[in-house]
């Protein structure tokens, strides 16, 4: 098994994340007519409206929406944005947290959202949030 290396994002990577976040917020403004999203679980229903509207037709929106949803997990569930290196996918962003028993939980949210959309599986952000924040998921 390949050992994964977890690193904090570089300034350049943070800039790319911020650009994606701003694209997502632009989509929120255009589609929902609101200027900002709260960084907590109250924004999930608003993001769900957007997810339901785009389906699998707008591949380029999954990254920005994944960043916005990930920001909620950072705020609510003690995840951190990290870059991961060491497997066949190369350097990529993911959400990472340590459980109480020391295990590392990793979520590649953008890939997960994209794969669900491409497989015609409904994307349910509330269900995903609950699965990542339940006490069982932190074990």
C-alpha positions as CSV (number, residue, x, y, z in Angstrom):
1,X,0.0,0.0,0.0
2,X,1.3,3.4,-0.9
3,X,1.9,5.9,1.9
4,X,0.0,9.1,1.4
5,X,1.7,12.4,2.3
6,X,-0.5,15.1,3.8
7,X,0.6,18.7,3.3
8,X,-0.9,22.1,3.9
9,X,-1.8,23.9,0.7
10,X,0.8,26.2,-0.8
11,X,0.0,29.9,-1.4
12,X,-0.6,29.1,-5.0
13,X,-3.0,26.2,-4.2
14,X,-4.8,28.4,-1.7
15,X,-5.2,31.0,-4.5
16,X,-6.7,28.3,-6.9
17,X,-9.1,27.2,-4.1
18,X,-10.1,30.8,-3.6
19,X,-10.8,31.3,-7.3
20,X,-12.9,28.1,-7.3
21,X,-14.8,29.4,-4.2
22,X,-15.4,32.7,-5.9
23,X,-16.8,30.9,-9.0
24,X,-19.1,28.9,-6.7
25,X,-20.3,32.1,-5.0
26,X,-20.8,33.7,-8.5
27,X,-23.1,30.7,-9.3
28,X,-24.9,31.2,-6.0
29,X,-25.5,34.9,-6.8
30,X,-26.7,34.1,-10.4
31,X,-28.9,31.2,-9.5
32,X,-30.2,32.1,-6.0
33,X,-29.9,35.8,-6.0
34,X,-27.9,35.9,-2.7
35,X,-24.5,37.4,-2.2
36,X,-23.0,35.0,0.4
37,X,-23.4,31.7,2.0
38,X,-23.1,31.1,5.8
39,X,-20.1,28.8,6.5
40,X,-22.3,26.4,8.4
41,X,-24.9,23.7,7.9
42,X,-27.7,26.2,7.2
43,X,-26.1,26.7,3.7
44,X,-26.6,23.0,2.8
45,X,-30.1,23.4,1.5
46,X,-29.1,26.3,-0.7
47,X,-26.2,24.3,-2.1
48,X,-28.6,21.4,-2.7
49,X,-30.8,23.6,-4.9
50,X,-27.8,24.3,-7.1
51,X,-26.7,20.6,-7.2
52,X,-30.2,19.7,-8.2
53,X,-30.2,22.3,-11.0
54,X,-26.9,21.3,-12.5
55,X,-27.2,17.5,-12.5
56,X,-24.3,16.1,-14.5
57,X,-24.4,18.8,-17.2
58,X,-21.9,21.2,-15.7
59,X,-18.7,19.4,-14.8
60,X,-16.8,22.6,-14.2
61,X,-19.2,23.5,-11.3
62,X,-18.4,20.5,-9.2
63,X,-15.1,21.8,-8.0
64,X,-16.5,25.2,-6.8
65,X,-19.5,23.6,-5.2
66,X,-17.3,21.0,-3.6
67,X,-15.1,23.8,-2.1
68,X,-18.2,25.5,-0.7
69,X,-19.5,22.3,0.7
70,X,-16.1,21.4,2.1
71,X,-15.9,24.8,3.8
72,X,-19.0,23.8,5.7
73,X,-17.3,20.6,6.8
74,X,-14.3,22.5,7.9
75,X,-16.4,24.9,10.0
76,X,-18.7,22.2,11.4
77,X,-16.8,18.9,11.6
78,X,-13.1,19.7,12.4
79,X,-11.9,18.9,8.9
80,X,-8.9,20.7,7.3
81,X,-8.1,21.3,3.7
82,X,-5.0,19.4,2.9
83,X,-3.1,18.3,-0.2
84,X,-2.4,14.7,-0.6
85,X,0.4,13.2,-2.6
86,X,1.6,9.6,-3.0
87,X,-0.9,7.7,-5.1
88,X,-1.8,7.2,-8.7
89,X,-3.8,10.5,-8.8
90,X,-0.9,12.8,-8.0
91,X,-1.2,15.9,-5.8
92,X,-4.9,16.6,-5.0
93,X,-7.0,18.4,-2.5
94,X,-9.0,16.6,0.1
95,X,-10.6,17.2,3.5
96,X,-8.7,15.4,6.3
97,X,-9.3,15.0,10.1
98,X,-8.0,12.9,12.9
99,X,-10.5,10.8,14.8
100,X,-10.4,10.5,18.6
101,X,-8.7,7.2,18.2
102,X,-6.0,8.6,15.9
103,X,-7.2,7.3,12.6
104,X,-7.1,9.7,9.6
105,X,-10.3,10.3,7.8
106,X,-9.9,11.6,4.2
107,X,-12.7,12.9,1.9
108,X,-12.0,13.8,-1.7
109,X,-15.2,15.7,-1.9
110,X,-14.9,17.1,-5.5
111,X,-14.2,13.6,-6.9
112,X,-17.0,12.1,-4.8
113,X,-19.6,14.7,-6.1
114,X,-18.4,14.4,-9.7
115,X,-18.6,10.6,-9.6
116,X,-22.1,10.6,-8.1
117,X,-23.3,13.0,-10.8
118,X,-21.7,11.0,-13.6
119,X,-23.2,7.7,-12.3
120,X,-26.7,9.2,-12.2
121,X,-26.8,8.7,-8.4
122,X,-28.7,11.5,-6.7
123,X,-26.4,13.8,-4.8
124,X,-27.8,14.4,-1.3
125,X,-25.6,16.9,0.5
126,X,-27.5,16.7,3.8
127,X,-27.0,12.9,3.8
128,X,-23.3,13.3,2.9
129,X,-22.9,15.9,5.7
130,X,-24.6,13.7,8.2
131,X,-22.4,10.7,7.2
132,X,-19.2,12.8,7.6
133,X,-20.3,14.4,10.9
134,X,-21.8,11.4,12.7
135,X,-19.9,10.0,15.7
136,X,-19.5,6.8,13.8
137,X,-17.7,8.5,10.9
138,X,-15.1,9.9,13.2
139,X,-14.1,6.5,14.5
